[in-house]
């Protein structure tokens, strides 16, 4: 039964991903500079934590979130983070994260998985250093599509922080790096370096970079997604290791019956990878030769906030 549920859950996630790729677009490098001001922001919608919930019995220490109505759905993400109240200046973060759980009625379900606990950067407090009121764990970034009702189960001490992120443009087709004597080379791969926007007054200190490997292929009328996986280059040096995208060039697809055997050339996309970077920092990615890279940036749409207990309205802010 557990294996069956896991298989059905995997198929559901794949179907959601396939549907979200229907409205693919073709862009240029210059096209990525716009801010797409016509889209509605998440902060302009009202969140409700008290009503309109399905009558589903939820486990203890479960926080609930209904995502607001935004358009287009593909341009928004919601970030969930474990949060812990803190009074110690030496504490910097939590080794913990939210992982996918079994669906609970209409809710997309997630649960807290702890690691080593509190991460301490300093051996002893530094004079004049104030404690962060909250420390946070590893972020989980979710699409809006397929996740309208969210239930997150934690424990007595861990709370749930959330933040909305909005795409700054449509996906942009990038050019690979120029040959360089200093850049490491890998046989059969092309190097891309993608840099987060610089920070200016009032801009965000952090950005999510979405990396979408793609390949132009002739396919039938079904919805196709490029096979492949991202791996860290463990042979590299430094803190931000490069990624390597490994793919056999084949696709996963729906199984609709096509009216004829006609094939059409399309740019087929992978599900992609999100990488969080500070403003001005870069991520390096090796793609197989013959592949191309689509990219777009996400910036915060509102401040990070704490989800309240399920019976009280959202009022607490986590700076």
C-alpha positions in Angstrom: 0.0 0.0 0.0 2.9 2.4 0.9 4.6 1.7 -2.4 1.3 2.3 -4.3 0.7 5.6 -2.5 4.3 6.7 -3.3 3.9 5.8 -7.0 0.6 7.7 -7.2 2.1 10.7 -5.5 5.1 10.7 -8.0 2.8 10.4 -11.0 0.6 13.3 -9.6 3.7 15.5 -9.3 4.8 14.6 -12.8 1.4 15.4 -14.2 1.4 18.8 -12.5 4.8 19.5 -13.9 3.8 18.5 -17.4 0.7 20.7 -17.3 2.7 23.7 -16.1 4.9 23.4 -19.2 2.1 23.7 -21.7 2.5 27.5 -22.0 6.1 27.6 -23.0 7.5 30.8 -24.4 10.4 31.9 -26.7 12.4 34.8 -25.5 15.6 36.6 -26.1 18.3 37.8 -23.7 17.1 41.4 -24.0 13.5 40.2 -23.2 14.6 39.2 -19.7 15.2 42.8 -18.6 11.5 43.7 -18.2 9.7 43.5 -14.9 6.3 42.2 -16.2 4.4 44.9 -14.2 1.0 43.7 -15.5 1.0 40.6 -13.2 -0.9 40.8 -9.9 1.4 40.6 -6.8 0.8 38.1 -4.1 0.7 40.8 -1.4 -2.3 42.5 -3.1 -4.5 39.5 -2.2 -6.0 38.8 1.2 -5.0 35.6 2.9 -7.6 33.7 5.0 -6.5 31.4 7.8 -9.8 31.1 9.5 -12.4 30.0 6.9 -12.9 28.1 3.7 -10.8 25.1 4.8 -12.0 21.6 4.0 -13.1 19.7 7.0 -10.1 17.5 7.3 -8.7 16.3 10.6 -5.1 17.5 10.8 -2.3 16.3 13.0 -1.2 18.3 16.1 1.3 21.2 15.5 0.0 21.6 12.0 0.0 25.1 10.3 -2.2 25.9 7.4 -1.8 28.2 4.5 -4.2 29.1 1.6 -2.3 30.6 -1.3 -3.7 33.8 -2.8 -5.1 34.2 -6.3 -2.4 35.4 -8.6 -1.9 35.4 -12.4 -0.1 33.8 -14.0 0.4 31.0 -11.6 3.8 30.0 -13.2 5.3 33.4 -12.2 4.9 32.8 -8.4 6.5 30.6 -5.8 6.0 30.2 -2.1 8.9 29.6 0.2 8.5 27.6 3.4 11.1 27.6 6.2 11.4 26.1 9.6 11.6 28.9 12.2 12.8 28.8 15.8 12.6 31.6 18.4 16.1 32.6 19.5 17.8 34.6 22.2 21.5 33.5 21.7 23.7 35.7 19.5 25.9 32.7 18.6 23.0 30.9 16.9 22.8 31.4 13.2 20.4 28.8 11.7 18.8 25.4 12.1 19.9 22.2 10.5 16.3 21.1 9.5 13.9 21.2 6.6 10.4 20.5 5.4 9.8 17.4 3.3 6.8 16.2 1.4 4.2 14.1 3.4 1.1 12.1 2.5 -1.7 14.3 1.1 -4.3 15.3 3.7 -7.6 15.7 1.9 -7.4 18.9 -0.2 -4.1 19.9 1.4 -0.6 19.5 0.1 1.1 18.1 3.1 4.6 18.7 4.4 6.4 17.8 7.6 9.5 18.9 9.5 12.6 16.7 9.3 15.2 17.7 11.9 19.0 17.4 11.3 21.7 18.2 13.8 19.6 21.1 15.4 20.9 24.6 16.0 23.9 25.8 14.1 26.4 27.9 16.1 28.8 30.1 14.3 30.7 31.6 17.2 32.2 29.9 20.3 31.1 32.7 22.5 29.0 35.9 22.2 30.7 38.9 20.6 30.3 42.2 22.4 27.5 44.3 20.8 26.2 41.4 18.7 22.4 41.1 19.0 20.6 37.8 18.8 18.4 37.2 15.8 14.8 36.9 17.1 14.3 33.9 14.8 16.7 31.5 13.1 15.7 29.5 10.1 16.3 26.1 8.4 16.6 25.1 4.8 14.0 26.7 2.5 11.5 24.7 0.5 10.3 26.5 -2.7 7.0 25.4 -4.1 5.0 26.3 -7.2 1.5 27.8 -6.8 0.0 25.3 -9.2 -1.1 22.2 -7.4 -0.5 23.7 -3.9 -3.4 25.9 -3.1 -4.1 24.4 0.3 -0.9 23.7 2.3 -0.6 21.9 5.7 2.8 21.9 7.4 3.3 19.7 10.5 6.2 20.5 12.8 6.8 20.0 16.6 6.3 22.1 19.8 9.3 24.4 19.1 9.5 24.7 15.3 7.2 27.3 13.7 6.6 27.9 10.0 7.8 30.9 8.1 6.7 31.7 4.6 7.4 34.2 1.8 6.2 34.8 -1.7 8.6 35.1 -4.6 7.7 36.6 -8.0 9.5 36.0 -11.4 11.2 39.2 -12.7 10.6 38.2 -16.3 9.7 35.3 -18.6 12.4 32.6 -19.1 15.4 34.0 -21.0 17.6 32.0 -23.4 21.2 32.5 -22.3 24.5 32.3 -24.2 27.3 30.0 -23.0 30.5 31.4 -21.5 33.2 32.4 -23.9 36.2 30.1 -24.0 38.6 31.0 -21.1 42.0 29.8 -20.0 40.9 30.0 -16.3 37.5 28.4 -16.5 37.6 24.7 -15.9 36.6 22.6 -19.0 34.7 19.3 -19.1 34.7 17.2 -22.2 31.3 17.1 -23.9 29.9 20.0 -21.8 29.5 23.7 -22.2 29.8 26.1 -19.2 27.2 28.7 -18.3 27.7 31.3 -15.5 24.5 33.0 -14.3 24.8 36.0 -11.9 22.1 37.3 -9.7 21.2 41.0 -10.1 23.3 43.5 -8.2 21.8 45.0 -5.1 20.8 48.7 -5.2 19.1 50.7 -2.6 15.8 49.1 -1.7 16.5 45.9 -3.8 16.5 42.4 -2.4 19.7 41.0 -0.9 18.7 37.5 -2.2 17.4 36.1 -5.5 16.3 32.7 -6.7 17.8 31.7 -10.0 15.8 29.2 -12.0 17.9 27.1 -14.4 16.0 25.3 -17.1 18.0 23.0 -19.4 16.4 22.7 -22.8 16.8 21.0 -26.2 15.3 21.6 -29.6 13.7 18.3 -30.7 11.0 17.0 -33.1 8.1 15.6 -31.0 4.4 14.6 -31.5 1.4 16.3 -30.0 2.0 15.1 -26.5 3.4 17.2 -23.7 7.1 16.4 -23.4 9.6 17.1 -20.5 13.3 16.6 -21.0 15.0 13.8 -19.0 18.0 14.6 -16.8 19.3 15.4 -13.3 21.5 18.0 -11.7 24.6 16.9 -9.8 27.1 19.0 -7.9 30.6 18.9 -9.3 32.5 17.5 -6.3 35.8 17.8 -8.0 35.6 21.6 -8.0 36.8 23.9 -5.3 35.1 26.7 -3.3 31.9 27.2 -1.5 29.4 27.4 -4.4 30.2 24.3 -6.3 29.2 24.2 -10.0 26.3 22.0 -11.1 26.5 19.4 -13.9 23.3 18.6 -15.8 23.4 14.9 -17.0 20.8 13.8 -19.6 20.4 11.1 -22.2 18.5 13.6 -24.3 15.2 11.7 -24.1 11.8 12.9 -22.9 9.0 11.9 -20.6 5.6 12.6 -22.1 1.8 12.3 -21.7 0.2 9.4 -23.7 -2.5 11.2 -25.6 -3.5 9.8 -28.9 -2.3 12.1 -31.7 -4.5 12.5 -34.8 -1.5 11.8 -37.1 2.2 10.9 -37.0 3.3 14.4 -37.7 6.3 15.7 -35.7 6.9 19.4 -34.9 10.2 20.9 -33.8 9.9 22.4 -30.3 12.2 23.6 -27.5 11.7 20.9 -24.9 12.3 21.9 -21.3 13.5 20.1 -18.2 11.6 20.7 -14.9 14.6 22.9 -13.8 16.5 23.8 -10.7 16.1 26.7 -8.3 19.3 28.1 -6.7 19.3 30.8 -4.0 22.0 33.4 -4.3 23.0 36.6 -2.7 22.7 39.7 -5.0 25.7 39.8 -7.3 26.7 36.2 -6.7 26.9 33.6 -9.5 26.0 29.9 -10.1 27.9 27.8 -12.7 26.3 25.1 -14.7 27.7 22.6 -17.2 25.3 21.5 -20.0 25.8 18.8 -22.5 26.8 20.1 -25.9 23.7 20.6 -28.1 21.5 21.7 -25.2 20.5 25.3 -24.3 19.7 27.1 -21.1 16.7 29.1 -20.1 16.9 31.2 -17.0 14.9 33.6 -14.9 15.2 35.4 -11.6 12.7 35.6 -8.7 12.7 38.4 -6.1 10.7 38.5 -2.9 7.1 39.7 -3.1 6.6 40.9 0.4 8.3 40.2 3.7 9.0 36.9 5.3 6.2 36.1 7.8 5.4 33.5 10.4 2.3 31.4 9.9 0.1 31.7 13.1 -1.5 28.7 14.8 -4.5 27.5 12.8 -7.0 29.2 15.0 -5.6 32.8 15.0 -5.1 35.4 12.2 -1.7 36.0 10.6 -0.1 39.0 12.5 3.5 37.9 13.4 6.4 39.1 11.3 9.8 37.4 11.2 12.4 39.9 10.2 
